[in-house]
Amino acid sequence: MKLLVLLLVLLAGVWLWKRGRRLSQKAPPPRGERAALPMVRCQQCGMHVPGHEAVAGRLGSYCSAEHRRDGEGA
Ligand SMILES: [Zn+2]
């Protein structure tokens, strides 16, 4: 009989521990979602390049200064 009581106490302890863990996990850690890089399409060759590497032109964005020159004829 003593063993049964001990087992019940043990189960209660595990239950409380699990419940506490679940409550403490209420705020899930932020996923590794990094901000998606804005990709822009080169008006000349159609290649997609990251926004910070793109060359801005009058008619749009380009992958390189050469393509901006080719595309805009400047
Ligand atoms: Zn290009």
N, CA, C, O and the ligand as a Tripos MOL2 file, in Angstrom:
@<TRIPOS>MOLECULE
protein
  297   295    75     0     0
PROTEIN
NO_CHARGES

@<TRIPOS>ATOM
      1 N           0.8300   -1.2150    0.0000 N.3       1 MET1
      2 CA          0.0000    0.0000    0.0000 C.3       1 MET1
      3 C           0.8640    1.2640    0.0000 C.2       1 MET1
      4 O           0.5640    2.2560   -0.6650 O.2       1 MET1
      5 N           1.9290    1.1850    0.7600 N.am      2 LYS2
      6 CA          2.8440    2.3380    0.8030 C.3       2 LYS2
      7 C           3.4120    2.6220   -0.5880 C.2       2 LYS2
      8 O           3.5910    3.7700   -0.9950 O.2       2 LYS2
      9 N           3.6830    1.5390   -1.2870 N.am      3 LEU3
     10 CA          4.2640    1.6740   -2.6260 C.3       3 LEU3
     11 C           3.2940    2.3960   -3.5590 C.2       3 LEU3
     12 O           3.7090    3.2120   -4.3830 O.2       3 LEU3
     13 N           2.0010    2.0940   -3.4270 N.am      4 LEU4
     14 CA          0.9750    2.7160   -4.2770 C.3       4 LEU4
     15 C           0.9080    4.2170   -4.0200 C.2       4 LEU4
     16 O           0.8130    5.0170   -4.9510 O.2       4 LEU4
     17 N           0.9590    4.5840   -2.7410 N.am      5 VAL5
     18 CA          0.9300    6.0170   -2.3900 C.3       5 VAL5
     19 C           2.1500    6.7120   -2.9770 C.2       5 VAL5
     20 O           2.0580    7.8090   -3.5280 O.2       5 VAL5
     21 N           3.2820    6.0550   -2.8470 N.am      6 LEU6
     22 CA          4.5240    6.6220   -3.3790 C.3       6 LEU6
     23 C           4.4080    6.8350   -4.8930 C.2       6 LEU6
     24 O           4.8350    7.8560   -5.4320 O.2       6 LEU6
     25 N           3.8180    5.8380   -5.5560 N.am      7 LEU7
     26 CA          3.6500    5.9120   -7.0050 C.3       7 LEU7
     27 C           2.7310    7.0740   -7.3890 C.2       7 LEU7
     28 O           2.9920    7.7960   -8.3510 O.2       7 LEU7
     29 N           1.6480    7.2390   -6.6170 N.am      8 LEU8
     30 CA          0.7060    8.3280   -6.8920 C.3       8 LEU8
     31 C           1.3850    9.6860   -6.7160 C.2       8 LEU8
     32 O           1.1960   10.6010   -7.5170 O.2       8 LEU8
     33 N           2.1670    9.7940   -5.6670 N.am      9 VAL9
     34 CA          2.8780   11.0510   -5.4040 C.3       9 VAL9
     35 C           3.8540   11.3320   -6.5490 C.2       9 VAL9
     36 O           3.9960   12.4650   -7.0080 O.2       9 VAL9
     37 N           4.5090   10.2790   -6.9850 N.am     10 LEU10
     38 CA          5.4650   10.4190   -8.0770 C.3      10 LEU10
     39 C           4.7560   10.8770   -9.3520 C.2      10 LEU10
     40 O           5.2320   11.7680  -10.0550 O.2      10 LEU10
     41 N           3.5970   10.2470   -9.6400 N.am     11 LEU11
     42 CA          2.8430   10.6100  -10.8400 C.3      11 LEU11
     43 C           2.3630   12.0520  -10.7650 C.2      11 LEU11
     44 O           2.4070   12.7920  -11.7470 O.2      11 LEU11
     45 N           1.8970   12.4380   -9.5650 N.am     12 ALA12
     46 CA          1.4260   13.8130   -9.3760 C.3      12 ALA12
     47 C           2.5780   14.7900   -9.5980 C.2      12 ALA12
     48 O           2.4120   15.8490  -10.2040 O.2      12 ALA12
     49 N           3.7400   14.4070   -9.0940 N.am     13 GLY13
     50 CA          4.9050   15.2680   -9.2670 C.3      13 GLY13
     51 C           5.2600   15.4250  -10.7330 C.2      13 GLY13
     52 O           5.5410   16.5310  -11.1920 O.2      13 GLY13
     53 N           5.2470   14.3190  -11.4720 N.am     14 VAL14
     54 CA          5.5600   14.3700  -12.8980 C.3      14 VAL14
     55 C           4.5210   15.2060  -13.6320 C.2      14 VAL14
     56 O           4.8450   15.9830  -14.5300 O.2      14 VAL14
     57 N           3.2500   15.0280  -13.2280 N.am     15 TRP15
     58 CA          2.1730   15.7810  -13.8910 C.3      15 TRP15
     59 C           2.3470   17.2820  -13.6740 C.2      15 TRP15
     60 O           2.2260   18.0830  -14.6010 O.2      15 TRP15
     61 N           2.6390   17.6410  -12.4100 N.am     16 LEU16
     62 CA          2.8390   19.0600  -12.0900 C.3      16 LEU16
     63 C           4.0470   19.6180  -12.8440 C.2      16 LEU16
     64 O           4.0330   20.7510  -13.3250 O.2      16 LEU16
     65 N           5.0890   18.7940  -12.9320 N.am     17 TRP17
     66 CA          6.3090   19.2320  -13.6050 C.3      17 TRP17
     67 C           6.0350   19.4750  -15.0950 C.2      17 TRP17
     68 O           6.4590   20.4750  -15.6740 O.2      17 TRP17
     69 N           5.2960   18.5050  -15.7000 N.am     18 LYS18
     70 CA          4.9690   18.6490  -17.1160 C.3      18 LYS18
     71 C           4.0900   19.8670  -17.3490 C.2      18 LYS18
     72 O           4.2670   20.6000  -18.3220 O.2      18 LYS18
     73 N           3.1220   20.0780  -16.4230 N.am     19 ARG19
     74 CA          2.2180   21.2110  -16.5620 C.3      19 ARG19
     75 C           2.9970   22.5180  -16.4680 C.2      19 ARG19
     76 O           2.7600   23.4560  -17.2300 O.2      19 ARG19
     77 N           3.9270   22.5620  -15.5240 N.am     20 GLY20
     78 CA          4.7360   23.7720  -15.3620 C.3      20 GLY20
     79 C           5.5790   24.0400  -16.5940 C.2      20 GLY20
     80 O           5.7350   25.1810  -17.0310 O.2      20 GLY20
     81 N           6.1200   22.9600  -17.1450 N.am     21 ARG21
     82 CA          6.9360   23.1220  -18.3540 C.3      21 ARG21
     83 C           6.0970   23.6510  -19.5080 C.2      21 ARG21
     84 O           6.5360   24.5090  -20.2730 O.2      21 ARG21
     85 N           4.8620   23.1160  -19.6220 N.am     22 ARG22
     86 CA          4.0060   23.5370  -20.7180 C.3      22 ARG22
     87 C           3.6290   25.0180  -20.5620 C.2      22 ARG22
     88 O           3.5710   25.7700  -21.5350 O.2      22 ARG22
     89 N           3.3750   25.4090  -19.3040 N.am     23 LEU23
     90 CA          3.0130   26.8060  -19.0620 C.3      23 LEU23
     91 C           4.1910   27.7270  -19.3640 C.2      23 LEU23
     92 O           4.0200   28.8210  -19.9020 O.2      23 LEU23
     93 N           5.3850   27.2660  -19.0100 N.am     24 SER24
     94 CA          6.5560   28.1050  -19.2400 C.3      24 SER24
     95 C           6.8930   28.1780  -20.7250 C.2      24 SER24
     96 O           7.6290   29.0620  -21.1610 O.2      24 SER24
     97 N           6.3440   27.2330  -21.5010 N.am     25 GLN25
     98 CA          6.6120   27.2460  -22.9440 C.3      25 GLN25
     99 C           5.5480   28.0350  -23.6980 C.2      25 GLN25
    100 O           5.4080   27.8930  -24.9130 O.2      25 GLN25
    101 N           4.7920   28.8710  -22.9710 N.am     26 LYS26
    102 CA          3.7040   29.5950  -23.6210 C.3      26 LYS26
    103 C           4.2370   30.4770  -24.7450 C.2      26 LYS26
    104 O           3.6390   30.5680  -25.8170 O.2      26 LYS26
    105 N           5.3520   31.1150  -24.4880 N.am     27 ALA27
    106 CA          5.9460   31.9550  -25.5240 C.3      27 ALA27
    107 C           6.9790   31.1260  -26.2840 C.2      27 ALA27
    108 O           8.0930   30.9170  -25.8040 O.2      27 ALA27
    109 N           6.6050   30.6600  -27.4660 N.am     28 PRO28
    110 CA          7.5570   29.8490  -28.2370 C.3      28 PRO28
    111 C           8.7120   30.7060  -28.7340 C.2      28 PRO28
    112 O           8.5340   31.8870  -29.0290 O.2      28 PRO28
    113 N           9.8820   30.1130  -28.8230 N.am     29 PRO29
    114 CA         11.0210   30.8850  -29.3260 C.3      29 PRO29
    115 C          10.7750   31.2930  -30.7710 C.2      29 PRO29
    116 O          10.2170   30.5200  -31.5500 O.2      29 PRO29
    117 N          11.1780   32.4670  -31.1230 N.am     30 PRO30
    118 CA         10.9380   32.9310  -32.4950 C.3      30 PRO30
    119 C          11.6160   32.0190  -33.5050 C.2      30 PRO30
    120 O          12.7700   31.6210  -33.3430 O.2      30 PRO30
    121 N          10.8780   31.7090  -34.5310 N.am     31 ARG31
    122 CA         11.4320   30.8680  -35.5850 C.3      31 ARG31
    123 C          12.5870   31.5790  -36.2790 C.2      31 ARG31
    124 O          12.7010   32.8040  -36.2270 O.2      31 ARG31
    125 N          13.4140   30.8180  -36.9090 N.am     32 GLY32
    126 CA         14.5410   31.4190  -37.6190 C.3      32 GLY32
    127 C          14.1060   32.0160  -38.9390 C.2      32 GLY32
    128 O          14.6800   31.7510  -39.9950 O.2      32 GLY32
    129 N          13.0740   32.8300  -38.8440 N.am     33 GLU33
    130 CA         12.5950   33.4350  -40.0780 C.3      33 GLU33
    131 C          13.2840   34.7770  -40.2760 C.2      33 GLU33
    132 O          13.0000   35.7540  -39.5810 O.2      33 GLU33
    133 N          14.1670   34.7970  -41.2100 N.am     34 ARG34
    134 CA         14.8470   36.0520  -41.4870 C.3      34 ARG34
    135 C          14.0370   36.8050  -42.5270 C.2      34 ARG34
    136 O          13.3170   36.2130  -43.3310 O.2      34 ARG34
    137 N          14.1670   38.0750  -42.4960 N.am     35 ALA35
    138 CA         13.4230   38.8950  -43.4390 C.3      35 ALA35
    139 C          13.8220   38.5060  -44.8560 C.2      35 ALA35
    140 O          15.0020   38.4750  -45.2060 O.2      35 ALA35
    141 N          12.8180   38.2120  -45.6490 N.am     36 ALA36
    142 CA         13.0910   37.8130  -47.0180 C.3      36 ALA36
    143 C          13.7170   38.9750  -47.7720 C.2      36 ALA36
    144 O          13.2380   40.1070  -47.7190 O.2      36 ALA36
    145 N          14.7910   38.6680  -48.4690 N.am     37 LEU37
    146 CA         15.4670   39.7140  -49.2310 C.3      37 LEU37
    147 C          14.5760   40.1170  -50.3980 C.2      37 LEU37
    148 O          14.0970   39.2580  -51.1370 O.2      37 LEU37
    149 N          14.3540   41.3940  -50.5650 N.am     38 PRO38
    150 CA         13.5760   41.8270  -51.7200 C.3      38 PRO38
    151 C          14.3990   41.6480  -52.9900 C.2      38 PRO38
    152 O          15.4660   42.2380  -53.1560 O.2      38 PRO38
    153 N          13.8680   40.8170  -53.8750 N.am     39 MET39
    154 CA         14.5730   40.5660  -55.1200 C.3      39 MET39
    155 C          13.9750   41.4520  -56.2050 C.2      39 MET39
    156 O          12.7570   41.5860  -56.3200 O.2      39 MET39
    157 N          14.8320   42.0360  -56.9720 N.am     40 VAL40
    158 CA         14.3580   42.8570  -58.0880 C.3      40 VAL40
    159 C          14.8400   42.2210  -59.3900 C.2      40 VAL40
    160 O          15.8830   41.5680  -59.4380 O.2      40 VAL40
    161 N          14.0600   42.4290  -60.4320 N.am     41 ARG41
    162 CA         14.3480   41.8030  -61.7140 C.3      41 ARG41
    163 C          15.0620   42.8010  -62.6130 C.2      41 ARG41
    164 O          14.6700   43.9620  -62.7360 O.2      41 ARG41
    165 N          16.1050   42.3120  -63.2250 N.am     42 CYS42
    166 CA         16.8430   43.1600  -64.1530 C.3      42 CYS42
    167 C          15.9850   43.3870  -65.3940 C.2      42 CYS42
    168 O          15.4730   42.4380  -65.9860 O.2      42 CYS42
    169 N          15.8340   44.6420  -65.7790 N.am     43 GLN43
    170 CA         15.0010   44.9720  -66.9400 C.3      43 GLN43
    171 C          15.6550   44.5170  -68.2400 C.2      43 GLN43
    172 O          14.9810   44.3950  -69.2630 O.2      43 GLN43
    173 N          16.9400   44.2700  -68.2080 N.am     44 GLN44
    174 CA         17.6650   43.9240  -69.4250 C.3      44 GLN44
    175 C          17.7350   42.4220  -69.6420 C.2      44 GLN44
    176 O          17.3740   41.9360  -70.7140 O.2      44 GLN44
    177 N          18.1920   41.6800  -68.6430 N.am     45 CYS45
    178 CA         18.3880   40.2470  -68.8380 C.3      45 CYS45
    179 C          17.3760   39.4110  -68.0500 C.2      45 CYS45
    180 O          17.3100   38.1970  -68.2390 O.2      45 CYS45
    181 N          16.6000   40.0270  -67.1870 N.am     46 GLY46
    182 CA         15.5720   39.2900  -66.4670 C.3      46 GLY46
    183 C          16.0790   38.5620  -65.2400 C.2      46 GLY46
    184 O          15.3190   37.8620  -64.5710 O.2      46 GLY46
    185 N          17.3410   38.7190  -64.9460 N.am     47 MET47
    186 CA         17.8940   38.0370  -63.7870 C.3      47 MET47
    187 C          17.4120   38.7150  -62.5060 C.2      47 MET47
    188 O          17.2660   39.9360  -62.4480 O.2      47 MET47
    189 N          17.1690   37.8980  -61.4840 N.am     48 HIS48
    190 CA         16.7500   38.4500  -60.2040 C.3      48 HIS48
    191 C          17.9740   38.6750  -59.3220 C.2      48 HIS48
    192 O          18.7840   37.7720  -59.1150 O.2      48 HIS48
    193 N          18.0860   39.8630  -58.8220 N.am     49 VAL49
    194 CA         19.2160   40.2030  -57.9560 C.3      49 VAL49
    195 C          18.6760   40.8030  -56.6620 C.2      49 VAL49
    196 O          17.6120   41.4220  -56.6570 O.2      49 VAL49
    197 N          19.4080   40.6200  -55.5680 N.am     50 PRO50
    198 CA         18.9870   41.2370  -54.3010 C.3      50 PRO50
    199 C          18.8930   42.7480  -54.4510 C.2      50 PRO50
    200 O          19.6950   43.3760  -55.1430 O.2      50 PRO50
    201 N          17.8960   43.3120  -53.7880 N.am     51 GLY51
    202 CA         17.6260   44.7450  -53.9200 C.3      51 GLY51
    203 C          18.8300   45.6170  -53.6530 C.2      51 GLY51
    204 O          19.0200   46.6470  -54.3000 O.2      51 GLY51
    205 N          19.6580   45.1960  -52.6800 N.am     52 HIS52
    206 CA         20.7780   46.0690  -52.3340 C.3      52 HIS52
    207 C          21.9080   45.9830  -53.3660 C.2      52 HIS52
    208 O          22.8160   46.8130  -53.3650 O.2      52 HIS52
    209 N          21.8480   44.9640  -54.2570 N.am     53 GLU53
    210 CA         22.8760   44.8510  -55.2910 C.3      53 GLU53
    211 C          22.3920   45.3880  -56.6290 C.2      53 GLU53
    212 O          23.1740   45.5340  -57.5680 O.2      53 GLU53
    213 N          21.1120   45.6770  -56.7100 N.am     54 ALA54
    214 CA         20.5620   46.1220  -57.9820 C.3      54 ALA54
    215 C          20.9940   47.5460  -58.2890 C.2      54 ALA54
    216 O          21.2650   48.3470  -57.3950 O.2      54 ALA54
    217 N          21.0480   47.8340  -59.5840 N.am     55 VAL55
    218 CA         21.3850   49.1730  -60.0300 C.3      55 VAL55
    219 C          20.0890   49.8290  -60.4880 C.2      55 VAL55
    220 O          19.4250   49.3380  -61.4020 O.2      55 VAL55
    221 N          19.7400   50.9140  -59.8660 N.am     56 ALA56
    222 CA         18.4950   51.5850  -60.1890 C.3      56 ALA56
    223 C          18.6710   52.4560  -61.4250 C.2      56 ALA56
    224 O          19.6360   53.2090  -61.5530 O.2      56 ALA56
    225 N          17.7200   52.3270  -62.3180 N.am     57 GLY57
    226 CA         17.7620   53.1570  -63.5120 C.3      57 GLY57
    227 C          16.4630   53.9210  -63.6670 C.2      57 GLY57
    228 O          15.5880   53.8470  -62.8040 O.2      57 GLY57
    229 N          16.3340   54.6440  -64.7470 N.am     58 ARG58
    230 CA         15.1140   55.4290  -64.9630 C.3      58 ARG58
    231 C          13.9210   54.5220  -65.2120 C.2      58 ARG58
    232 O          12.8090   54.8080  -64.7680 O.2      58 ARG58
    233 N          14.1570   53.4180  -65.9300 N.am     59 LEU59
    234 CA         13.0550   52.5410  -66.3120 C.3      59 LEU59
    235 C          12.8650   51.3780  -65.3590 C.2      59 LEU59
    236 O          11.8920   50.6330  -65.4780 O.2      59 LEU59
    237 N          13.7640   51.2120  -64.4300 N.am     60 GLY60
    238 CA         13.6310   50.0990  -63.4960 C.3      60 GLY60
    239 C          14.9690   49.7560  -62.8890 C.2      60 GLY60
    240 O          15.8850   50.5770  -62.8460 O.2      60 GLY60
    241 N          15.0640   48.5180  -62.4170 N.am     61 SER61
    242 CA         16.2980   48.0920  -61.7720 C.3      61 SER61
    243 C          17.0620   47.1610  -62.6930 C.2      61 SER61
    244 O          16.4810   46.4720  -63.5310 O.2      61 SER61
    245 N          18.3600   47.1550  -62.5230 N.am     62 TYR62
    246 CA         19.2250   46.3190  -63.3550 C.3      62 TYR62
    247 C          20.2180   45.5870  -62.4750 C.2      62 TYR62
    248 O          20.4830   45.9830  -61.3400 O.2      62 TYR62
    249 N          20.7680   44.4950  -63.0320 N.am     63 CYS63
    250 CA         21.7060   43.7020  -62.2560 C.3      63 CYS63
    251 C          23.0830   44.3430  -62.2580 C.2      63 CYS63
    252 O          23.8950   44.0820  -61.3700 O.2      63 CYS63
    253 N          23.3440   45.1630  -63.2330 N.am     64 SER64
    254 CA         24.6690   45.7800  -63.3080 C.3      64 SER64
    255 C          24.5660   47.1050  -64.0600 C.2      64 SER64
    256 O          23.5760   47.3840  -64.7360 O.2      64 SER64
    257 N          25.6050   47.8990  -63.9210 N.am     65 ALA65
    258 CA         25.6200   49.1880  -64.6130 C.3      65 ALA65
    259 C          25.6400   49.0000  -66.1300 C.2      65 ALA65
    260 O          25.1150   49.8170  -66.8860 O.2      65 ALA65
    261 N          26.2720   47.8780  -66.5560 N.am     66 GLU66
    262 CA         26.3160   47.6100  -68.0030 C.3      66 GLU66
    263 C          24.9040   47.4030  -68.5530 C.2      66 GLU66
    264 O          24.5510   47.9260  -69.6100 O.2      66 GLU66
    265 N          24.1190   46.6430  -67.8250 N.am     67 HIS67
    266 CA         22.7660   46.3650  -68.2980 C.3      67 HIS67
    267 C          21.8890   47.6090  -68.2150 C.2      67 HIS67
    268 O          20.9680   47.7770  -69.0150 O.2      67 HIS67
    269 N          22.1700   48.4710  -67.2590 N.am     68 ARG68
    270 CA         21.4120   49.7200  -67.2060 C.3      68 ARG68
    271 C          21.7460   50.5670  -68.4480 C.2      68 ARG68
    272 O          20.8750   51.1890  -69.0550 O.2      68 ARG68
    273 N          23.0220   50.5640  -68.7920 N.am     69 ARG69
    274 CA         23.4350   51.3150  -69.9820 C.3      69 ARG69
    275 C          22.8150   50.6970  -71.2230 C.2      69 ARG69
    276 O          22.3080   51.4140  -72.0860 O.2      69 ARG69
    277 N          22.8510   49.3520  -71.3230 N.am     70 ASP70
    278 CA         22.2830   48.6670  -72.4790 C.3      70 ASP70
    279 C          20.7760   48.9110  -72.5540 C.2      70 ASP70
    280 O          20.2250   49.1440  -73.6300 O.2      70 ASP70
    281 N          20.1210   48.8520  -71.3940 N.am     71 GLY71
    282 CA         18.6680   48.9460  -71.3710 C.3      71 GLY71
    283 C          18.1570   50.3460  -71.6100 C.2      71 GLY71
    284 O          17.1040   50.5300  -72.2190 O.2      71 GLY71
    285 N          18.8830   51.3200  -71.1420 N.am     72 GLU72
    286 CA         18.3840   52.6900  -71.2360 C.3      72 GLU72
    287 C          19.1190   53.4960  -72.2960 C.2      72 GLU72
    288 O          18.7650   54.6370  -72.5930 O.2      72 GLU72
    289 N          20.1420   52.8810  -72.8550 N.am     73 GLY73
    290 CA         20.8540   53.5360  -73.9320 C.3      73 GLY73
    291 C          21.5140   54.8370  -73.5070 C.2      73 GLY73
    292 O          21.6510   55.7660  -74.3020 O.2      73 GLY73
    293 N          21.9120   54.8920  -72.2680 N.am     74 ALA74
    294 CA         22.5350   56.1280  -71.7990 C.3      74 ALA74
    295 C          24.0360   55.9380  -71.6420 C.2      74 ALA74
    296 O          24.7400   56.8700  -71.2540 O.2      74 ALA74
    297 ZN         20.9770   42.1360  -66.2570 Zn       75 ZN75
@<TRIPOS>BOND
     1     1     2 1
     2     2     3 1
     3     3     4 2
     4     3     5 am
     5     5     6 1
     6     6     7 1
     7     7     8 2
     8     7     9 am
     9     9    10 1
    10    10    11 1
    11    11    12 2
    12    11    13 am
    13    13    14 1
    14    14    15 1
    15    15    16 2
    16    15    17 am
    17    17    18 1
    18    18    19 1
    19    19    20 2
    20    19    21 am
    21    21    22 1
    22    22    23 1
    23    23    24 2
    24    23    25 am
    25    25    26 1
    26    26    27 1
    27    27    28 2
    28    27    29 am
    29    29    30 1
    30    30    31 1
    31    31    32 2
    32    31    33 am
    33    33    34 1
    34    34    35 1
    35    35    36 2
    36    35    37 am
    37    37    38 1
    38    38    39 1
    39    39    40 2
    40    39    41 am
    41    41    42 1
    42    42    43 1
    43    43    44 2
    44    43    45 am
    45    45    46 1
    46    46    47 1
    47    47    48 2
    48    47    49 am
    49    49    50 1
    50    50    51 1
    51    51    52 2
    52    51    53 am
    53    53    54 1
    54    54    55 1
    55    55    56 2
    56    55    57 am
    57    57    58 1
    58    58    59 1
    59    59    60 2
    60    59    61 am
    61    61    62 1
    62    62    63 1
    63    63    64 2
    64    63    65 am
    65    65    66 1
    66    66    67 1
    67    67    68 2
    68    67    69 am
    69    69    70 1
    70    70    71 1
    71    71    72 2
    72    71    73 am
    73    73    74 1
    74    74    75 1
    75    75    76 2
    76    75    77 am
    77    77    78 1
    78    78    79 1
    79    79    80 2
    80    79    81 am
    81    81    82 1
    82    82    83 1
    83    83    84 2
    84    83    85 am
    85    85    86 1
    86    86    87 1
    87    87    88 2
    88    87    89 am
    89    89    90 1
    90    90    91 1
    91    91    92 2
    92    91    93 am
    93    93    94 1
    94    94    95 1
    95    95    96 2
    96    95    97 am
    97    97    98 1
    98    98    99 1
    99    99   100 2
   100    99   101 am
   101   101   102 1
   102   102   103 1
   103   103   104 2
   104   103   105 am
   105   105   106 1
   106   106   107 1
   107   107   108 2
   108   107   109 am
   109   109   110 1
   110   110   111 1
   111   111   112 2
   112   111   113 am
   113   113   114 1
   114   114   115 1
   115   115   116 2
   116   115   117 am
   117   117   118 1
   118   118   119 1
   119   119   120 2
   120   119   121 am
   121   121   122 1
   122   122   123 1
   123   123   124 2
   124   123   125 am
   125   125   126 1
   126   126   127 1
   127   127   128 2
   128   127   129 am
   129   129   130 1
   130   130   131 1
   131   131   132 2
   132   131   133 am
   133   133   134 1
   134   134   135 1
   135   135   136 2
   136   135   137 am
   137   137   138 1
   138   138   139 1
   139   139   140 2
   140   139   141 am
   141   141   142 1
   142   142   143 1
   143   143   144 2
   144   143   145 am
   145   145   146 1
   146   146   147 1
   147   147   148 2
   148   147   149 am
   149   149   150 1
   150   150   151 1
   151   151   152 2
   152   151   153 am
   153   153   154 1
   154   154   155 1
   155   155   156 2
   156   155   157 am
   157   157   158 1
   158   158   159 1
   159   159   160 2
   160   159   161 am
   161   161   162 1
   162   162   163 1
   163   163   164 2
   164   163   165 am
   165   165   166 1
   166   166   167 1
   167   167   168 2
   168   167   169 am
   169   169   170 1
   170   170   171 1
   171   171   172 2
   172   171   173 am
   173   173   174 1
   174   174   175 1
   175   175   176 2
   176   175   177 am
   177   177   178 1
   178   178   179 1
   179   179   180 2
   180   179   181 am
   181   181   182 1
   182   182   183 1
   183   183   184 2
   184   183   185 am
   185   185   186 1
   186   186   187 1
   187   187   188 2
   188   187   189 am
   189   189   190 1
   190   190   191 1
   191   191   192 2
   192   191   193 am
   193   193   194 1
   194   194   195 1
   195   195   196 2
   196   195   197 am
   197   197   198 1
   198   198   199 1
   199   199   200 2
   200   199   201 am
   201   201   202 1
   202   202   203 1
   203   203   204 2
   204   203   205 am
   205   205   206 1
   206   206   207 1
   207   207   208 2
   208   207   209 am
   209   209   210 1
   210   210   211 1
   211   211   212 2
   212   211   213 am
   213   213   214 1
   214   214   215 1
   215   215   216 2
   216   215   217 am
   217   217   218 1
   218   218   219 1
   219   219   220 2
   220   219   221 am
   221   221   222 1
   222   222   223 1
   223   223   224 2
   224   223   225 am
   225   225   226 1
   226   226   227 1
   227   227   228 2
   228   227   229 am
   229   229   230 1
   230   230   231 1
   231   231   232 2
   232   231   233 am
   233   233   234 1
   234   234   235 1
   235   235   236 2
   236   235   237 am
   237   237   238 1
   238   238   239 1
   239   239   240 2
   240   239   241 am
   241   241   242 1
   242   242   243 1
   243   243   244 2
   244   243   245 am
   245   245   246 1
   246   246   247 1
   247   247   248 2
   248   247   249 am
   249   249   250 1
   250   250   251 1
   251   251   252 2
   252   251   253 am
   253   253   254 1
   254   254   255 1
   255   255   256 2
   256   255   257 am
   257   257   258 1
   258   258   259 1
   259   259   260 2
   260   259   261 am
   261   261   262 1
   262   262   263 1
   263   263   264 2
   264   263   265 am
   265   265   266 1
   266   266   267 1
   267   267   268 2
   268   267   269 am
   269   269   270 1
   270   270   271 1
   271   271   272 2
   272   271   273 am
   273   273   274 1
   274   274   275 1
   275   275   276 2
   276   275   277 am
   277   277   278 1
   278   278   279 1
   279   279   280 2
   280   279   281 am
   281   281   282 1
   282   282   283 1
   283   283   284 2
   284   283   285 am
   285   285   286 1
   286   286   287 1
   287   287   288 2
   288   287   289 am
   289   289   290 1
   290   290   291 1
   291   291   292 2
   292   291   293 am
   293   293   294 1
   294   294   295 1
   295   295   296 2
@<TRIPOS>SUBSTRUCTURE
     1 MET1         2 RESIDUE 1 A MET
     2 LYS2         6 RESIDUE 1 A LYS
     3 LEU3        10 RESIDUE 1 A LEU
     4 LEU4        14 RESIDUE 1 A LEU
     5 VAL5        18 RESIDUE 1 A VAL
     6 LEU6        22 RESIDUE 1 A LEU
     7 LEU7        26 RESIDUE 1 A LEU
     8 LEU8        30 RESIDUE 1 A LEU
     9 VAL9        34 RESIDUE 1 A VAL
    10 LEU10       38 RESIDUE 1 A LEU
    11 LEU11       42 RESIDUE 1 A LEU
    12 ALA12       46 RESIDUE 1 A ALA
    13 GLY13       50 RESIDUE 1 A GLY
    14 VAL14       54 RESIDUE 1 A VAL
    15 TRP15       58 RESIDUE 1 A TRP
    16 LEU16       62 RESIDUE 1 A LEU
    17 TRP17       66 RESIDUE 1 A TRP
    18 LYS18       70 RESIDUE 1 A LYS
    19 ARG19       74 RESIDUE 1 A ARG
    20 GLY20       78 RESIDUE 1 A GLY
    21 ARG21       82 RESIDUE 1 A ARG
    22 ARG22       86 RESIDUE 1 A ARG
    23 LEU23       90 RESIDUE 1 A LEU
    24 SER24       94 RESIDUE 1 A SER
    25 GLN25       98 RESIDUE 1 A GLN
    26 LYS26      102 RESIDUE 1 A LYS
    27 ALA27      106 RESIDUE 1 A ALA
    28 PRO28      110 RESIDUE 1 A PRO
    29 PRO29      114 RESIDUE 1 A PRO
    30 PRO30      118 RESIDUE 1 A PRO
    31 ARG31      122 RESIDUE 1 A ARG
    32 GLY32      126 RESIDUE 1 A GLY
    33 GLU33      130 RESIDUE 1 A GLU
    34 ARG34      134 RESIDUE 1 A ARG
    35 ALA35      138 RESIDUE 1 A ALA
    36 ALA36      142 RESIDUE 1 A ALA
    37 LEU37      146 RESIDUE 1 A LEU
    38 PRO38      150 RESIDUE 1 A PRO
    39 MET39      154 RESIDUE 1 A MET
    40 VAL40      158 RESIDUE 1 A VAL
    41 ARG41      162 RESIDUE 1 A ARG
    42 CYS42      166 RESIDUE 1 A CYS
    43 GLN43      170 RESIDUE 1 A GLN
    44 GLN44      174 RESIDUE 1 A GLN
    45 CYS45      178 RESIDUE 1 A CYS
    46 GLY46      182 RESIDUE 1 A GLY
    47 MET47      186 RESIDUE 1 A MET
    48 HIS48      190 RESIDUE 1 A HIS
    49 VAL49      194 RESIDUE 1 A VAL
    50 PRO50      198 RESIDUE 1 A PRO
    51 GLY51      202 RESIDUE 1 A GLY
    52 HIS52      206 RESIDUE 1 A HIS
    53 GLU53      210 RESIDUE 1 A GLU
    54 ALA54      214 RESIDUE 1 A ALA
    55 VAL55      218 RESIDUE 1 A VAL
    56 ALA56      222 RESIDUE 1 A ALA
    57 GLY57      226 RESIDUE 1 A GLY
    58 ARG58      230 RESIDUE 1 A ARG
    59 LEU59      234 RESIDUE 1 A LEU
    60 GLY60      238 RESIDUE 1 A GLY
    61 SER61      242 RESIDUE 1 A SER
    62 TYR62      246 RESIDUE 1 A TYR
    63 CYS63      250 RESIDUE 1 A CYS
    64 SER64      254 RESIDUE 1 A SER
    65 ALA65      258 RESIDUE 1 A ALA
    66 GLU66      262 RESIDUE 1 A GLU
    67 HIS67      266 RESIDUE 1 A HIS
    68 ARG68      270 RESIDUE 1 A ARG
    69 ARG69      274 RESIDUE 1 A ARG
    70 ASP70      278 RESIDUE 1 A ASP
    71 GLY71      282 RESIDUE 1 A GLY
    72 GLU72      286 RESIDUE 1 A GLU
    73 GLY73      290 RESIDUE 1 A GLY
    74 ALA74      294 RESIDUE 1 A ALA
    75 ZN75       297 GROUP 0 **** ****
